[in-house]
C-alpha cells in the first residue's frame, strides 16, 4: 500500500499539468508549468514529453505547449455517451429562431456551468457572433444558465456551488453572497433567471432549468442578446419560449 501512494501522487501531479491549460491560457511554456505545479524543470520535461508522445499535448515551434487533439477524441466519446445531441439540438434551433437570439445548453460542473451546445437563429447567422462553446465554463452565480440551474437545486446545496469570494466580472455582477442567495430565491419563485449584464459586457440573458423524464434536474437552457434590444419585455418573452423548449426536452431526455 505504501508503494502505491507516491505513484498516485505522481499521477495527480502529472494530471495537474493538463488542468493548467484553459481557454484564457491555451498555450504555456515549460517554466510557467514547472512553477505552477511546483516541480523542477527536469521533472516537468519528463511529464511533458510523455504527454506529447501520447497525443495529450502538442509542442509548438516556439517550445511552448498546448492541449493535443487526443482530447477532441475523448470529447466526442463523452458527448455521444451523454446522448443529448439527438435529443435536444433541433429544439435549440427552434428556440433560437423563435427568440431571434443565441441559445445555450449547459450542465452543472462544480461551481460552474459546462457549456455543451449553442444554436443560432438561421436568419441571423451573418449578424450574430459565432461561438463554439463546447467545454467552456462560467460561474453559476452570474450567468443566466447558471442561476437557473443553481436556483432549482436544494437550497442547502447552494453554498457548495458559490465561491467564497465571488469575482466581479462586470459592474453589475452580484458579489455579496447574501444578495446572490436572494437573487436565487427570486429566480426559483418566477421560474427563470436573469443575467443583467453580470458576466459579459452589454449582454442580458434569460435562463431556465432542464429536467429529464424522471424529474431530475440535469441541465440549463438560456438565451442571450445585446442589452439595447434585450428589454425586460423581451427577457420575459424569451423566458416563456425557453420554458416551452425545456418541457419538450424533458420528454426526450432519459
Phi, psi and omega in degrees: 000319180296328181290335182279333186299310179296331178293320179295320179295320179296319179295317179299320180293320179295316180293332178297332177301316182296325182288349178288336183276127181226174177294334177280329179229075182282345182232128182223150180265172182299313182297315179301315182292319180299318180293320183288326180275336180081040178231169178284165180296325180295320178293318181293327177298319179297317179296314183295319180294323178294312179298322180293317181295335181263000176090004181278338176228153172243137177261123182279163179303332180276004176091353178273171187238154173215162180297144183270170182292346179305326182290331175295323177298315179292322179299320179296317180298314180297315182300316180292324181292327179295329176078011183282323188308309182290335184278329192235339193295323178295328177292319177299318180296318176299319182294320178298320179294318181291321181277335185074016182227171178288140181240138182238150175230130182214163182246152173293137184211086182068238177265009185235168166263134174258112183282135179250312188225155175223142177231138180248144174296130187300325184280000180233021183303323181273354184259328183262146179293133179278137177227127173262105192262358183307118177093350177288150178233150174214153182296149175299315197288347185229017178237150180299314181291323180291316178298321181297319179291308186297320182297336182258008167277163174303136185301328180293348179263352187303315185294339177290342185244011178241127179300152178296327180231082182301136181278149177263102180280329180221165177303331181275353183299130177278118182246346176283123187299320179298320179291325176297317179297319177297320179295322178295322179294319177295320179299315181295322182293318183273345175090000176210159183254164175227127170256104185263074183056049183257335182249311181241147183297133174061027179238129174245145183226154167238145182218153178222155176283155176237128180250157173270181185293347178264005179084016180266134176291122185236339188197187176219157181227135181216162172228144186226146178204169180300141184299332182289335179252338180274074180288173177301319180296320180289325177301316180295317178299315179296321179299318179295320178295318178297320179298319177296320179296319180297324177294321176296319179296322182302326180290339186255337184269123183253000000 
